């Protein structure tokens, strides 16, 4: 698998953090994501959701911007009772740690 930097934005691999509401179940999010071809990985705090740029664009209704910084996505109406926020993580830059003094 590549980092996605050379891929077209719609084919780029996307990782995002979804913050669940206090009384929400990850199973509700997983069902919605499954319908959109997005994978869900439960974490200690929130969930990791992954898929292609195309899947995220179709599911969340917005085209992803340049991914050098985190991007907050609008929470779809179907998820308002389940998810507080969704933040797309920046694309990792290989070797970035090597450049930090």
C-alpha positions in Angstrom: 0.0 0.0 0.0 1.3 3.5 -0.8 1.0 6.7 1.2 -1.4 7.9 -1.5 0.7 11.0 -2.3 1.0 10.0 -6.0 -2.6 8.8 -6.2 -5.5 10.8 -7.6 -7.4 12.3 -4.6 -10.4 10.1 -5.1 -8.3 6.9 -4.9 -6.1 8.2 -2.0 -6.3 6.2 1.3 -8.0 8.3 3.9 -7.8 8.0 7.7 -10.1 10.0 10.0 -11.0 10.1 13.7 -14.6 10.0 14.6 -15.5 11.2 18.1 -18.6 9.4 19.3 -21.2 11.0 21.5 -21.2 9.8 25.2 -24.3 7.6 24.8 -23.5 6.3 21.3 -22.5 2.9 20.2 -19.6 2.2 17.7 -22.0 -0.4 16.1 -24.3 2.5 14.9 -21.3 4.2 13.3 -20.1 0.9 11.8 -23.5 0.1 10.2 -23.5 3.6 8.5 -19.9 3.3 7.4 -20.4 -0.2 6.0 -23.2 1.1 3.7 -20.6 3.6 2.4 -17.7 1.2 2.0 -15.8 2.8 4.9 -14.0 0.6 7.5 -14.3 1.3 11.3 -11.6 0.5 13.9 -12.8 1.1 17.5 -10.1 2.8 19.7 -9.8 3.7 23.3 -11.0 7.2 22.6 -13.2 7.4 19.5 -12.9 5.4 16.3 -10.6 5.3 13.3 -12.5 5.3 10.0 -10.7 4.5 6.8 -11.5 4.3 3.1 -10.7 5.9 -0.3 -11.1 9.6 -1.0 -14.0 8.8 -3.2 -15.8 6.9 -0.5 -15.3 9.8 1.9 -16.5 12.3 -0.7 -19.7 10.3 -1.4 -20.4 9.6 2.3 -19.7 13.0 3.7 -20.7 15.1 0.8 -17.5 17.2 0.5 -14.4 16.8 -1.5 -11.3 16.5 0.6 -8.8 19.4 0.5 -5.0 19.1 0.3 -4.2 16.8 3.2 -1.2 18.6 4.7 -3.4 19.6 7.7 -6.3 18.0 9.6 -9.7 18.6 8.0 -13.0 18.6 9.9 -15.9 17.1 7.9 -19.6 17.9 8.4 -21.4 15.2 10.3 -24.1 13.8 8.1 -27.7 14.0 9.4 -27.9 10.2 9.8 -25.0 10.4 12.3 -25.9 13.4 14.3 -27.1 11.3 17.3 -24.0 9.1 17.1 -21.0 11.2 16.1 -19.8 14.5 17.6 -17.1 15.2 15.0 -15.1 13.6 12.1 -11.5 14.8 11.4 -9.5 13.6 8.4 -5.9 13.1 9.4 -3.1 14.7 7.3 -1.3 12.5 4.8 1.9 11.3 6.5 5.2 12.5 5.0 7.8 9.7 4.9 11.0 10.8 6.4 9.5 13.9 8.1 11.0 13.0 11.4 14.5 12.8 9.9 14.3 16.5 9.0 13.4 17.7 12.5 16.6 18.8 14.4 
